[in-house]
Amino acid sequence: MQIYKVGGAVRDRLLGKPVTDIDWVVVGATTEEMLAKGFRPVGADFPVFLHPKSGEEYALARTERKSGRGYGGFTFHASPEVTLEEDLIRRDLTINAMAEDDQQNLTDPFHGQRDLEARLLRHVSPAFAEDPLRVLRVARFAARYTGLGFTVAPETLELMRQLSESGELEALTAERSWKEISRALMEDQPQVFIEVLRECGALKVLMPEVDALFGVPQPEAHHPEIDTGVHTLSVLEQAARHKQPLTVRWACLLHDLGKGLTPEEEWPRHNAHEHKGLKLIKAVNERFKAPKDCQELALLVGEYHTHGHRALELKPSTLLELLQSFDVYRRPQRFEEFIAACEMDARGRKGLEQRSYPQADYLRGAANAARTVAVQPLLEKGFKGPELGEAIKRERLKALKAYKDAASA
């Protein structure tokens, strides 16, 4: 039995980056031997075990063969005869196909170290094209390592293009796709993930609603970058720069989908794009089974982001409707995330990345003003049921009028 550290742990050590997760591969062992040493089995499809003390994953060396469509369409073979090199050749990128023993002796049959130095994301073998999930994985690695100068090797990009055209991407499950998308959006430069998907044709397959934004012009006075797709990438870039959570980044990606529906004769104006985009945002949400908080925020930001930009001009009644839509009394955090998404939208414009956004504090102040309305005095006056609701609304409107007057003074 020989044990090797593999994959990301080796890659990140060589890059001088912190190593978080460690994966191990075991060569020359059987399931029975692993169980005898106290390892706990966890893999349903192939033999993976948890170390009895550290809890880290140890997988038996295995080969795989394509047997169906999509990510799950493989049969695996694990046995003591499978060599380390046979195990490594089934991996996605050369930089992830290195192994080291307990003395840090490197096994690198596919020149991963050379590609690390050349800053290249290159596939290990033609078998790369058998797994459509790898298109998303490579784009995610590009988003992670672009700051270090990494690019996708041309021949790998070509394989990704072939996969995108093959129909295999449609076989990906929503769960697997979302796992990659959500991780990619949380990388330092998530806009690169979208750029790479677009470059290989995968964006058109996976998110045609986002792909449709490229080449759609907006008024230059508000959008010096003009192109809606470029603007969307810039908003996503700002969201990452400002360390926004996944909910905000997802909303930033989808906020302008309605502009892709504007007839060309109406360009560069996009009347009612907020409302038109809701059905598209809903479709993307459902396609990837995004978590509920991501879905809700994306729809609310899509519908109300221009309200956010015009906050200082809104009538108190419109402001109250906005606050009610977000349920700011019970869900204050969601309104904070809406404000953040609006600010990222305002900053995601060429040359305006450092602009101030006074609307943020104004909206927070409005929410606080509405929250200060006390219910108890209204109860004491005898209001109840629907009448109580109307009375609370009147008092909140009064508070918002006072707030707006004070802010304008």
TORNUMAR-524764 format. One record per residue (C-alpha): residue in three letters; x, y, z. Coordinates in steps of 0.02 Angstrom, whole numbers, padded with zeros to 5 digits, always signed. Each point is the difference from the previous one (the first is absolute). Example, Ala and Ser with C-alpha at 12.3 -4.5 7.8 and 13.67 -1.06 7.14 Angstrom:
2
ala+00615-00225+00390ser+00069+00172-00033
END
This chain:
409
met+00000+00000+00000gln+00069+00170-00051ile-00084+00164+00045tyr+00018+00162-00098lys-00061+00177+00022val-00085+00052-00163gly-00088+00141-00091gly-00030+00172+00072ala+00110-00023+00154val+00153-00033-00109arg-00045+00138-00123asp-00026+00133+00133arg+00158-00046+00096leu+00101+00022-00159leu-00087+00167-00031gly+00041+00056+00177lys-00185+00014+00043pro-00080-00061+00162val-00052-00183-00008thr-00173-00028+00072asp-00070-00166-00060ile+00113-00150-00021asp-00047-00149-00108trp+00093-00164+00006val+00010-00145-00122val+00044-00176+00056val+00091-00113-00123gly+00011-00189+00021ala-00137-00021+00130thr-00169-00086+00009thr-00160+00056+00084glu+00023-00137+00130glu+00174+00064+00046met-00066+00177+00021leu-00141-00059+00114ala+00123-00105+00101lys+00101+00159+00034gly-00154+00088+00068phe-00044+00107-00152arg-00186+00039-00020pro-00077-00023-00174val-00099+00146-00073gly+00000-00012-00191ala-00152-00079-00081asp+00070-00004-00178phe+00182-00039+00037pro+00103-00042+00154val+00032+00157+00105phe+00040-00011+00184leu+00017+00119+00146his+00157-00010+00106pro-00042-00066+00174lys+00083+00150+00085ser+00018+00147-00120gly-00164-00028-00094glu+00090+00040-00165glu-00052-00091-00159tyr+00101-00145-00066ala-00050-00075-00168leu+00061-00162-00075ala+00092+00026-00164arg-00126-00025-00140thr-00030+00009-00185glu-00160+00059-00082arg-00089-00033-00163lys-00136+00101-00086ser-00164-00097+00004gly-00137+00130-00021arg-00040+00185-00014gly+00048+00137+00119tyr+00100+00011+00160gly-00066-00165+00070gly+00023-00101-00159phe+00156-00096+00055thr+00044-00172+00064phe+00145-00009+00121his+00124-00138+00032ala+00104-00003+00160ser+00123-00139+00038pro+00176-00023+00073glu+00065-00015-00180val-00047+00179-00048thr+00158+00106-00006leu+00022+00179+00061glu+00024+00060-00179glu-00162-00087-00055asp-00090+00089+00140leu+00075+00170-00043ile-00037-00009-00187arg-00189+00005+00032arg+00013+00170+00085asp-00050+00163-00085leu+00151+00117-00007thr+00186-00036+00003ile+00021+00116+00150asn-00124-00113+00094ala+00082-00163-00058met+00155+00003+00111ala+00032-00105+00154glu+00129-00001+00138asp+00051-00128+00130asp+00034+00032+00185gln+00175+00063-00045gln-00073+00128-00122asn+00073-00094-00148leu-00102+00057-00150thr-00081-00117-00126asp-00044+00107-00151pro-00026-00108-00156phe-00100+00133-00094his+00115+00151+00032gly-00116+00091+00119gln+00146+00092+00081arg+00055+00065-00170asp-00177+00064-00033leu-00004+00081+00172glu+00156+00096-00045ala-00071+00043-00173arg-00164+00053+00084leu-00102-00116-00111leu-00161-00095+00035arg+00023-00151-00114his-00098-00163-00008val+00088-00162+00044ser-00066-00112-00140pro-00136-00009-00134ala-00108-00084+00133phe-00029+00177+00064ala-00138+00015-00130glu-00097-00145+00077asp-00055+00103+00151pro-00101+00159-00038leu+00018+00063+00178arg+00182+00035-00039val-00051+00148-00109leu-00066+00084+00157arg+00147-00056+00105val+00130+00072-00119ala-00095+00165-00008arg-00005+00001+00191phe+00188-00030+00012ala+00026+00141-00125ala-00100+00115+00116arg+00105-00056+00148tyr+00172+00013-00077thr-00016+00140-00128gly+00079+00118+00128leu+00157-00109-00009gly+00003+00014-00189phe-00080-00167-00044thr-00090-00024-00166val-00087-00148-00081ala+00109-00092-00125pro-00067+00021-00178glu-00017-00188-00027thr-00098-00017+00163leu-00113+00144-00049glu-00032-00090-00165leu-00050-00159+00091met-00116+00104+00110arg-00075+00074-00159gln-00030-00174-00070leu-00084-00053+00162ser-00111+00154-00003glu-00057-00042-00176ser-00025-00186+00035gly-00157+00014+00105glu+00089-00079+00149leu-00019+00156+00107glu-00189-00024+00000ala+00027-00166+00090leu+00074+00087+00153thr-00112-00003+00153ala-00056+00163+00078glu+00086-00047+00163arg+00171-00032-00078ser-00011+00156-00107trp-00051+00110+00146lys+00143-00067+00107glu+00126+00056-00131ile-00089+00165-00040ser-00017+00049+00184arg+00181-00040+00036ala+00056+00095-00155leu-00102+00154+00048met+00091+00003+00168glu+00173+00004-00081asp+00103+00160-00004gln-00045+00038-00181pro-00166-00085-00039gln-00023+00101-00159val+00139-00105-00077phe-00107-00155+00027ile-00137+00077-00109glu+00128+00061-00128val+00075-00174-00021leu-00171-00083-00012arg-00045+00126-00135glu+00163-00025-00093cys-00028-00188-00016gly-00186+00014-00041ala-00059-00074+00165leu-00085+00159+00061lys-00120-00006-00148val-00049-00176+00052leu-00006+00020+00189met-00059+00180+00018pro-00063+00063-00168glu-00085+00144+00093val+00170+00067+00058asp+00084-00037-00168ala-00134+00103-00088leu+00056+00158+00091phe+00164+00012-00096gly-00013+00121-00145val-00156+00085+00071pro+00035+00188+00018gln-00055+00114+00143pro-00004+00191+00007glu+00180+00061+00008ala-00045+00140+00122his-00039-00129+00135his+00109-00141-00065pro+00167+00057-00072glu+00040-00183-00034ile-00159-00007-00110asp-00008-00191-00019thr-00122-00081+00124gly+00102-00161+00010val+00159+00096+00040his-00097+00098+00132thr-00062-00162+00080leu+00178-00066+00013ser+00056+00165+00078val-00139-00007+00129leu+00052-00178+00045glu+00181+00056+00012gln-00049+00140+00120ala-00102-00121+00106ala+00155-00109+00021arg+00112+00149+00034his-00118+00055+00138lys-00008-00178+00074gln-00187-00017-00027pro-00086-00165+00047leu-00063-00126-00127thr-00178+00067+00004val+00059+00172-00057arg+00117-00070-00133trp-00139-00108-00073ala-00118+00150-00004cys+00136+00106-00084leu+00021-00130-00137leu-00187-00005-00039his-00059+00177+00038asp-00008+00064-00181leu-00064-00154-00093gly-00153+00097-00061lys+00113+00106-00111gly+00031-00153-00107leu-00184+00004-00050thr-00003+00181-00062pro-00039+00010-00187glu+00147+00072-00098glu-00103+00147-00062glu-00017+00059+00181trp+00188-00007+00038pro+00088+00072+00097arg-00151+00032+00112his-00074-00144+00099asn-00172+00048+00060ala-00073-00113+00136his+00150-00117-00010glu-00017-00029+00187his-00171-00080-00016lys+00040-00089-00165gly+00152-00081+00077leu-00094-00086+00142lys-00055-00151-00103leu+00181-00024-00059ile+00071+00014+00176lys-00130-00126+00059ala+00048-00119-00141val+00186+00007+00044asn-00038-00020+00185glu-00102-00156-00034arg+00121-00073-00127phe+00139-00008+00129lys-00111-00025+00152ala+00086+00149+00083pro-00027+00012+00189lys-00156+00093+00053asp+00093+00154+00067cys+00094+00017-00166gln-00160-00019-00100glu-00096+00128+00103leu+00135+00133-00001ala+00031-00020-00188leu-00185+00029-00037leu-00013+00149+00118val+00159+00082-00066gly-00058-00030-00179glu-00165+00085+00034tyr+00055+00143+00112his+00182+00045-00037thr-00049+00158-00095his-00106+00049+00152gly+00161-00013+00099his+00091+00117-00119arg-00144+00126+00006ala-00024-00016+00189leu+00023+00185+00035glu-00137+00045-00125leu-00129-00130+00055lys-00164+00059+00073pro-00028-00057+00181ser-00140-00116-00060thr+00116-00084-00127leu+00136-00013+00132leu-00124-00084+00117glu-00050-00125-00136leu+00184-00039-00028leu+00028-00033+00186gln-00156-00108+00009ser+00058-00102-00150phe+00159-00044+00093asp-00088-00031+00167val+00133+00109+00081tyr-00082-00017+00170arg+00033-00187+00011arg+00136-00021-00132pro+00122+00146+00025gln+00149-00096-00070arg-00085-00028-00168phe-00024+00188-00021glu+00184+00028+00042glu+00047-00123-00137phe-00115+00090-00122ile+00087+00165+00040ala+00169-00085-00027ala-00054-00068-00170cys-00062+00172-00053glu+00165+00078+00050met+00098-00132-00097asp-00112+00036-00151ala+00039+00186+00015arg+00188-00033+00014gly+00005-00130-00140arg+00019+00133-00134lys+00157+00052-00091gly+00089+00141+00092leu-00132+00007+00139glu+00067-00141+00110gln+00043+00121+00141arg-00161+00102-00006ser-00090+00036+00164tyr-00173-00074+00025pro-00099+00113+00119gln-00157-00102-00039ala+00066-00137+00115asp-00006+00103+00160tyr-00162+00083-00055leu-00085-00170-00021arg+00067-00060+00168gly-00068+00158+00081ala-00170-00025-00081ala-00008-00180+00063asn+00044+00059+00176ala-00131+00138-00007ala-00135-00126-00048arg+00059-00122+00134thr-00018+00131+00138val-00189-00001-00016ala-00063-00081+00160val-00148-00119-00010gln-00050+00003+00184pro-00077+00176+00000leu-00108-00051-00149leu-00059-00155+00092glu-00043+00107+00149lys-00107+00110-00114gly-00102-00155-00041phe+00066-00039-00173lys+00001-00185-00046gly-00003-00114-00152pro+00007+00084-00171glu-00033+00170+00081leu+00159-00020+00103gly+00098-00038-00159glu-00065+00158-00084ala+00037+00104+00155ile+00180-00064+00006lys+00018+00039-00185arg-00063+00179+00027glu+00122+00028+00143arg+00145-00070-00100leu-00044+00112-00146lys-00005+00149+00118ala+00172-00049+00068leu+00070-00015-00177lys-00068+00170-00050ala+00084+00077+00153tyr+00161-00093-00043lys-00002+00059-00181asp-00035+00181+00053ala+00144-00005+00125ala+00118-00076-00130ser-00048+00134-00128ala+00019+00145+00122
END
